[in-house]
Amino acid sequence: MANRDTRTDNPFRLNLEQQKKRAKDLLTSVRAGETDALARFRVHHPRCAALSDPQIREQFARLAEAQLVIARELDVPSWPALKSHISDMQANRQAIAANAAPDRDIETLHIRCGSDIEQGLKAAGLAGDFLEYSNPFCQGPVVDSPDWLDKRIDFIVRSYGAVMGLRADKVREGITKAEEALSRAVERYRRVVLWFEHDSYDQLILARCLACFAKAGAPQTLELIDIGRFPGAERFVGLGQLPPEALRLLWQRRQSVTREQLEGGAEVWAAVRATDPTALCGLATRGVPDLPNMAGALRRHLRELPAMRNGMSLTQQIVLTVLGQGPARMGRIFRELMLNLDPLPWLGDTMFFHILDDMLRAEEPAIRIVTEAAIEEWPRREIALTAAGEAVLAGERDYMNLAPPERWVGGVPIRPGRPVWRYDHETDRVVQP
């Protein structure tokens, strides 16, 4: 998601006076017994009772209670914490205006799995070098073999090339340079800062980076920013949503990478590349020391295995669920997936198109194109369920029996016509073929 550093209405740039007014308005609505206001209290107030009872409602009809609800809607635990956060953001905005570069003291490299915060870091006053390491290990083969990078390059060109206009030589050059820069970071920089969030796209790349430093040695200072939430007026999906002062605040809160984190990243990286996902499932269940976002990301990654119930990945299941309500444009399905339906969004738009394209290329597709559009305008394509898709959605057929194209979940191949590893969503366990 693009960085919106020049916007005054950035949903993560909160104004205390505005939030005070929202709290007063909410209080007025609660006292009036308005349905929406009462529902907000029930969702966000930790001690909320049956507010349909006027006597009980009176106990909660105080400004402090409304302020608590406002804070929790913004993903902050309390009103004082919200005030403190807003104050911290303002202080960092002032620090940026003072034009001080806090990372200029030693040679610094910022590593991120995309370019979304590159300009944001500069706007935040950070002057270190930037490395985009954006190999999407959450999609396509990630195998444990000497030619694993060649397989990644081939997958990226075949899967994303038509939409993004990629050339094989440029893809190879970019990935090779990123690998070399990562492996040589310890030689060139005294400090390396890793910027990651909580989804499987980020966390698998984080595991790769940690595994690399565990093997080759870490720089003098290796630090990590690894977040799963940030206070704001919309759902936090990624660092690219945040204004510069938020990035500056996160810089202040960075933490040194421990030996346990390096070892944990190496263990995850090995498990991701295995043809047997049992070890990866074990890590998702018990967690990884000092990497609090890793377990959830691994669990979401494993949910892209065929489900026990109908052979679909979770993303494919969400697509069919949306289309169960009627035909829809690809772009609208993607927005719904990212903003509302995916429990832990991880896809870029081109990655999502690749999933839809694979679904369309099955021998017996579950979806069909209703309204065509040029490939560069694929979000405008309207799609609908086929009879086979309706049967899969109803649990009457298994998606793998529709002969979809081969795909991979890390090191695990998913091939039609062969027994495949599956995921039991009820027990959060992998099931052997």
C-alpha positions as CSV (number, residue, x, y, z in Angstrom):
1,M,0.0,0.0,0.0
2,A,1.4,3.4,-0.9
3,N,2.8,5.7,1.7
4,R,0.6,8.7,2.2
5,D,3.0,11.0,3.9
6,T,1.7,14.3,2.4
7,R,-1.9,13.7,3.4
8,T,-3.4,15.7,6.3
9,D,-6.3,13.3,6.6
10,N,-4.1,10.2,7.0
11,P,-6.2,7.8,9.2
12,F,-3.2,7.2,11.4
13,R,-2.6,10.9,12.1
14,L,-5.0,11.4,15.0
15,N,-6.2,14.7,16.4
16,L,-7.0,14.8,20.1
17,E,-9.6,17.6,19.9
18,Q,-11.4,15.6,17.2
19,Q,-11.4,12.5,19.3
20,K,-12.8,14.5,22.3
21,K,-15.6,15.6,20.1
22,R,-16.3,12.1,18.9
23,A,-16.4,10.9,22.5
24,K,-19.0,13.6,23.4
25,D,-21.1,12.7,20.3
26,L,-21.0,9.0,21.3
27,L,-22.0,9.8,24.8
28,T,-25.0,11.8,23.5
29,S,-26.0,9.0,21.3
30,V,-25.7,6.4,24.1
31,R,-27.9,8.5,26.4
32,A,-30.5,8.6,23.6
33,G,-30.4,4.9,23.3
34,E,-29.3,4.9,19.6
35,T,-28.7,1.4,18.3
36,D,-25.4,2.0,16.6
37,A,-23.9,3.7,19.6
38,L,-25.0,0.9,21.9
39,A,-23.5,-1.6,19.6
40,R,-20.2,0.2,19.7
41,F,-20.2,0.1,23.5
42,R,-21.0,-3.7,23.4
43,V,-18.1,-4.4,21.1
44,H,-15.4,-2.2,22.6
45,H,-16.3,-1.6,26.3
46,P,-14.6,-4.3,28.5
47,R,-17.3,-4.1,31.2
48,C,-20.4,-3.4,29.1
49,A,-23.6,-5.1,30.2
50,A,-27.0,-5.3,28.7
51,L,-27.3,-1.7,27.5
52,S,-30.8,-2.2,26.3
53,D,-31.8,-1.8,30.0
54,P,-32.1,2.0,30.7
55,Q,-30.9,1.6,34.3
56,I,-27.8,-0.3,33.3
57,R,-27.2,2.1,30.4
58,E,-27.1,5.0,32.9
59,Q,-24.1,3.4,34.6
60,F,-22.1,3.7,31.4
61,A,-23.4,7.0,30.2
62,R,-20.4,9.0,31.3
63,L,-17.8,10.8,29.3
64,A,-14.9,8.6,30.6
65,E,-16.7,5.5,29.4
66,A,-17.3,7.0,25.9
67,Q,-13.6,8.0,25.7
68,L,-12.6,4.4,26.5
69,V,-14.7,3.2,23.6
70,I,-13.2,5.7,21.3
71,A,-9.7,4.7,22.3
72,R,-10.4,1.0,21.7
73,E,-12.0,1.7,18.4
74,L,-8.7,3.3,17.4
75,D,-6.8,0.2,18.7
76,V,-5.5,1.8,21.9
77,P,-6.2,0.2,25.3
78,S,-7.3,3.4,27.2
79,W,-7.9,7.1,26.8
80,P,-4.7,8.1,28.6
81,A,-2.8,5.8,26.3
82,L,-4.5,7.5,23.3
83,K,-3.5,10.9,24.6
84,S,0.1,9.7,25.1
85,H,0.2,8.3,21.6
86,I,-1.0,11.5,20.0
87,S,1.5,13.5,22.0
88,D,4.3,11.1,20.9
89,M,3.3,11.5,17.2
90,Q,3.2,15.3,17.5
91,A,6.7,15.3,19.2
92,N,8.1,13.2,16.3
93,R,6.5,15.5,13.7
94,Q,8.3,18.4,15.4
95,A,11.6,16.4,15.4
96,I,11.2,15.9,11.7
97,A,10.7,19.6,11.2
98,A,13.9,20.2,13.1
99,N,15.7,18.2,10.3
100,A,17.6,15.9,12.6
101,A,18.7,12.5,11.2
102,P,18.8,10.1,14.1
103,D,20.5,7.3,12.1
104,R,23.3,9.4,10.8
105,D,25.6,8.4,13.7
106,I,26.8,5.2,12.1
107,E,26.6,3.5,8.7
108,T,23.0,2.3,8.6
109,L,21.0,0.1,6.3
110,H,17.2,-0.2,6.4
111,I,15.8,-3.4,5.0
112,R,12.1,-3.7,4.0
113,C,10.2,-6.3,1.9
114,G,9.0,-3.6,-0.5
115,S,9.4,0.0,-1.5
116,D,6.4,1.3,0.3
117,I,8.2,3.1,3.1
118,E,11.4,4.1,1.2
119,Q,10.2,7.7,0.7
120,G,8.5,7.7,4.0
121,L,11.7,7.0,5.9
122,K,13.3,9.9,4.1
123,A,10.4,12.1,4.9
124,A,10.8,11.0,8.5
125,G,14.4,12.3,8.5
126,L,16.1,8.9,8.4
127,A,19.2,9.1,6.2
128,G,20.5,5.5,6.0
129,D,20.6,3.4,2.9
130,F,17.6,1.4,1.9
131,L,17.4,-2.2,0.6
132,E,14.2,-3.6,-0.9
133,Y,14.2,-7.3,-0.4
134,S,10.8,-8.3,-1.7
135,N,10.9,-11.9,-2.9
136,P,7.3,-13.1,-2.1
137,F,8.0,-16.4,-0.3
138,C,4.3,-16.6,0.7
139,Q,3.5,-17.6,-2.9
140,G,5.1,-20.1,-5.3
141,P,7.8,-22.6,-4.7
142,V,10.3,-22.1,-1.9
143,V,12.4,-25.2,-2.1
144,D,15.5,-26.5,-0.3
145,S,17.8,-27.0,-3.3
146,P,20.8,-25.3,-4.9
147,D,18.6,-23.9,-7.7
148,W,15.9,-22.5,-5.4
149,L,16.5,-18.9,-6.6
150,D,16.2,-20.0,-10.2
151,K,12.8,-21.5,-9.4
152,R,11.7,-18.3,-7.6
153,I,12.7,-16.2,-10.6
154,D,10.9,-18.5,-13.0
155,F,7.7,-18.4,-10.9
156,I,7.7,-14.6,-10.6
157,V,8.2,-14.1,-14.3
158,R,5.5,-16.6,-15.2
159,S,3.0,-15.5,-12.6
160,Y,3.4,-11.8,-12.4
161,G,5.2,-10.9,-15.7
162,A,2.1,-10.2,-17.9
163,V,0.5,-7.9,-15.4
164,M,3.6,-6.1,-14.3
165,G,5.4,-6.1,-17.6
166,L,8.4,-8.0,-16.1
167,R,11.4,-9.1,-18.1
168,A,13.2,-12.3,-17.0
169,D,16.6,-10.6,-17.1
170,K,15.5,-7.7,-15.0
171,V,13.8,-10.0,-12.5
172,R,17.0,-12.1,-12.2
173,E,19.2,-9.0,-11.9
174,G,16.9,-7.5,-9.1
175,I,16.7,-10.7,-7.1
176,T,20.4,-11.5,-7.4
177,K,21.4,-8.0,-6.3
178,A,19.0,-8.1,-3.3
179,E,20.5,-11.5,-2.3
180,E,24.0,-10.2,-2.6
181,A,23.2,-7.0,-0.7
182,L,21.6,-9.0,2.1
183,S,24.5,-11.4,2.4
184,R,27.1,-8.6,2.4
185,A,25.2,-6.2,4.7
186,V,27.4,-7.3,7.6
187,E,30.5,-6.2,5.7
188,R,29.2,-2.8,4.7
189,Y,27.1,-1.6,7.6
190,R,27.6,-1.3,11.3
191,R,23.9,-1.1,11.9
192,V,21.1,-2.9,10.0
193,V,17.4,-2.2,10.8
194,L,14.7,-4.6,9.7
195,W,11.2,-3.1,9.1
196,F,8.4,-5.7,9.1
197,E,4.8,-6.2,9.9
198,H,2.6,-9.1,11.0
199,D,1.4,-10.8,7.8
200,S,2.9,-13.9,6.1
201,Y,4.4,-11.9,3.2
202,D,6.6,-9.9,5.7
203,Q,7.2,-12.6,8.3
204,L,8.5,-15.2,5.8
205,I,10.9,-12.6,4.4
206,L,11.9,-11.7,8.0
207,A,12.7,-15.4,8.6
208,R,14.9,-15.4,5.5
209,C,16.8,-12.3,6.7
210,L,17.3,-13.7,10.2
211,A,18.4,-17.0,8.8
212,C,20.9,-15.2,6.6
213,F,22.4,-13.3,9.5
214,A,22.4,-16.4,11.7
215,K,24.5,-18.2,9.1
216,A,26.8,-15.4,7.9
217,G,27.0,-13.4,11.1
218,A,25.1,-10.3,12.3
219,P,26.4,-6.7,12.0
220,Q,27.6,-4.9,15.0
221,T,24.1,-3.6,15.6
222,L,21.1,-5.5,14.2
223,E,17.7,-4.1,15.1
224,L,14.1,-5.0,14.5
225,I,10.8,-3.2,14.0
226,D,8.1,-5.8,13.9
227,I,4.5,-4.6,14.5
228,G,1.0,-6.1,14.2
229,R,-1.0,-3.0,14.9
230,F,-0.9,0.8,15.0
231,P,-3.5,3.2,16.4
232,G,-5.6,4.7,13.6
233,A,-9.1,5.2,12.1
234,E,-8.8,2.3,9.7
235,R,-7.6,-1.3,9.9
236,F,-3.8,-1.5,10.1
237,V,-2.6,-3.7,7.2
238,G,1.0,-2.5,6.7
239,L,3.7,0.0,7.3
240,G,3.1,1.7,4.0
241,Q,-0.1,3.2,5.5
242,L,1.7,5.2,8.1
243,P,2.8,8.9,7.9
244,P,6.4,9.9,8.5
245,E,6.0,10.7,12.1
246,A,4.7,7.2,12.8
247,L,7.8,5.7,11.1
248,R,10.0,8.0,13.2
249,L,8.1,6.8,16.4
250,L,8.7,3.2,15.4
251,W,12.4,3.9,14.8
252,Q,12.6,5.1,18.5
253,R,11.0,1.8,19.6
254,R,13.2,-0.5,17.6
255,Q,14.8,-3.4,19.5
256,S,18.0,-5.3,19.3
257,V,17.8,-8.7,17.6
258,T,18.7,-11.5,20.0
259,R,20.4,-14.8,19.4
260,E,17.1,-16.6,20.1
261,Q,15.5,-14.5,17.3
262,L,18.2,-15.4,14.8
263,E,17.9,-19.1,15.6
264,G,14.1,-18.9,15.5
265,G,14.2,-17.2,12.1
266,A,16.6,-19.9,10.8
267,E,14.3,-22.6,12.1
268,V,11.3,-21.1,10.4
269,W,13.1,-20.7,7.2
270,A,14.1,-24.3,7.1
271,A,10.6,-25.4,7.9
272,V,9.1,-23.2,5.2
273,R,11.2,-24.9,2.6
274,A,10.4,-28.4,3.7
275,T,8.2,-30.7,1.6
276,D,6.5,-31.8,4.8
277,P,4.7,-29.0,6.6
278,T,4.6,-30.7,10.0
279,A,7.5,-28.8,11.5
280,L,6.1,-25.5,10.3
281,C,2.7,-26.3,11.8
282,G,4.5,-27.1,15.1
283,L,6.1,-23.6,15.0
284,A,2.7,-22.0,14.3
285,T,1.2,-23.8,17.3
286,R,3.9,-23.2,19.9
287,G,5.2,-19.9,18.6
288,V,8.7,-18.6,17.9
289,P,10.7,-17.1,20.8
290,D,10.7,-13.3,20.8
291,L,9.0,-13.1,17.4
292,P,5.4,-12.5,18.5
293,N,3.9,-12.1,15.0
294,M,5.5,-15.2,13.5
295,A,3.1,-17.8,14.7
296,G,0.0,-16.1,13.4
297,A,1.6,-15.5,10.0
298,L,2.7,-19.2,9.8
299,R,-0.8,-20.3,10.6
300,R,-2.2,-18.0,7.9
301,H,0.4,-19.3,5.5
302,L,-0.6,-22.9,6.2
303,R,-4.3,-22.1,5.6
304,E,-3.3,-21.7,1.9
305,L,-3.0,-25.5,1.8
306,P,-6.1,-27.3,0.5
307,A,-8.8,-27.4,3.2
308,M,-10.0,-30.7,4.5
309,R,-13.6,-29.7,3.8
310,N,-13.5,-28.8,0.1
311,G,-9.8,-28.7,-1.0
312,M,-9.6,-24.9,-1.3
313,S,-7.1,-22.5,0.1
314,L,-8.5,-19.9,2.5
315,T,-8.1,-17.2,-0.2
316,Q,-9.9,-19.3,-2.8
317,Q,-12.6,-19.9,-0.3
318,I,-13.1,-16.2,0.4
319,V,-13.3,-15.6,-3.4
320,L,-16.1,-18.2,-3.7
321,T,-17.9,-16.8,-0.7
322,V,-18.0,-13.3,-2.1
323,L,-19.2,-14.6,-5.5
324,G,-21.9,-16.7,-3.7
325,Q,-23.7,-13.3,-3.3
326,G,-23.5,-12.7,-7.1
327,P,-21.0,-11.7,-9.8
328,A,-18.4,-9.1,-8.8
329,R,-15.4,-7.3,-10.2
330,M,-12.0,-8.7,-9.3
331,G,-11.0,-5.3,-7.8
332,R,-13.9,-5.2,-5.5
333,I,-13.2,-8.8,-4.3
334,F,-9.6,-7.8,-3.6
335,R,-10.7,-4.7,-1.6
336,E,-13.2,-6.8,0.5
337,L,-10.5,-9.4,1.1
338,M,-8.0,-6.9,2.3
339,L,-10.2,-4.6,4.4
340,N,-12.8,-7.0,5.8
341,L,-12.6,-10.7,5.0
342,D,-9.1,-12.0,5.4
343,P,-8.1,-12.6,9.1
344,L,-4.5,-11.6,8.2
345,P,-4.2,-10.0,4.8
346,W,-1.0,-10.9,3.0
347,L,-1.5,-10.4,-0.7
348,G,-0.5,-7.7,-3.1
349,D,-2.9,-7.0,-6.0
350,T,-0.8,-8.8,-8.6
351,M,-0.5,-11.8,-6.3
352,F,-4.3,-11.9,-5.9
353,F,-4.7,-11.8,-9.7
354,H,-2.3,-14.8,-10.0
355,I,-4.7,-16.7,-7.7
356,L,-7.7,-15.8,-9.8
357,D,-5.9,-16.6,-13.0
358,D,-5.0,-20.0,-11.6
359,M,-8.6,-20.6,-10.7
360,L,-9.7,-19.7,-14.2
361,R,-7.2,-22.2,-15.7
362,A,-8.5,-25.3,-13.9
363,E,-9.7,-28.0,-16.3
364,E,-13.2,-27.5,-14.7
365,P,-13.1,-23.9,-13.4
366,A,-14.9,-22.8,-10.3
367,I,-15.2,-19.3,-11.6
368,R,-15.8,-17.7,-15.0
369,I,-15.4,-14.3,-16.6
370,V,-18.6,-12.4,-17.1
371,T,-17.1,-9.1,-18.3
372,E,-13.7,-9.0,-19.9
373,A,-11.0,-6.3,-19.7
374,A,-7.4,-5.9,-20.8
375,I,-4.9,-7.6,-18.5
376,E,-3.6,-4.2,-17.3
377,E,-7.1,-3.4,-16.2
378,W,-7.9,-6.8,-14.6
379,P,-9.6,-5.2,-11.5
380,R,-12.4,-4.3,-13.9
381,R,-13.0,-7.9,-15.0
382,E,-16.3,-9.2,-13.6
383,I,-16.4,-12.9,-12.5
384,A,-19.0,-15.3,-11.3
385,L,-19.4,-18.8,-10.0
386,T,-19.7,-21.8,-12.3
387,A,-21.9,-24.7,-11.5
388,A,-18.7,-26.5,-10.3
389,G,-17.9,-23.5,-8.1
390,E,-21.4,-23.5,-6.5
391,A,-20.9,-27.2,-5.7
392,V,-17.5,-26.6,-4.1
393,L,-18.9,-23.7,-2.1
394,A,-21.7,-25.9,-0.9
395,G,-19.3,-28.6,0.2
396,E,-20.6,-31.0,-2.4
397,R,-17.4,-31.3,-4.5
398,D,-13.7,-31.1,-3.7
399,Y,-11.8,-28.3,-5.5
400,M,-8.8,-30.5,-6.1
401,N,-11.0,-32.8,-8.3
402,L,-11.5,-29.8,-10.7
403,A,-7.9,-30.3,-11.7
404,P,-6.5,-26.8,-10.9
405,P,-2.9,-25.9,-12.0
406,E,0.0,-27.0,-9.8
407,R,0.8,-24.5,-7.0
408,W,3.1,-24.4,-4.0
409,V,2.8,-23.4,-0.4
410,G,6.5,-22.9,0.5
411,G,8.2,-26.2,-0.1
412,V,4.9,-28.2,-0.3
413,P,3.7,-28.9,-3.9
414,I,-0.1,-29.0,-4.5
415,R,-0.6,-31.1,-7.6
416,P,-3.9,-32.2,-9.0
417,G,-4.5,-35.9,-9.4
418,R,-2.1,-36.7,-6.5
419,P,-2.5,-37.0,-2.7
420,V,-1.8,-33.6,-1.2
421,W,-1.2,-32.2,2.3
422,R,-4.3,-30.6,3.7
423,Y,-5.2,-28.2,6.5
424,D,-7.8,-28.9,9.1
425,H,-9.2,-25.4,10.0
426,E,-11.1,-26.8,13.0
427,T,-8.0,-28.1,14.7
428,D,-5.3,-25.9,13.1
429,R,-3.4,-29.0,12.1
430,V,-1.9,-30.3,8.8
431,V,-3.1,-33.6,7.6
432,Q,-0.8,-36.0,5.7
433,P,-1.8,-37.2,2.3
